């Protein structure tokens, strides 16, 4: 790790090294989990839109994403 760090410092002004350093690097498992979560969220959204499209107008209300995640309201 130290050797790699020194190489990055030594060649930090090289265009290709600078381009690699600018991008965010994540472990593959985290990257794949984020991708899977995005697919699941899009599927839920698509299913809700289809349900709203094929039901009687006004029977399926619009609920914002922020309010979906609220568990309880404290008074």
Secondary structure, 3 states (H helix, E strand, C coil): CHHHHHHHHHCCCCHHHHHHHHCCCCCHHHHHHHHHHHHHHHHHHHHHHHHHHCCCCCCCCCCCHHHHCCCCCCC
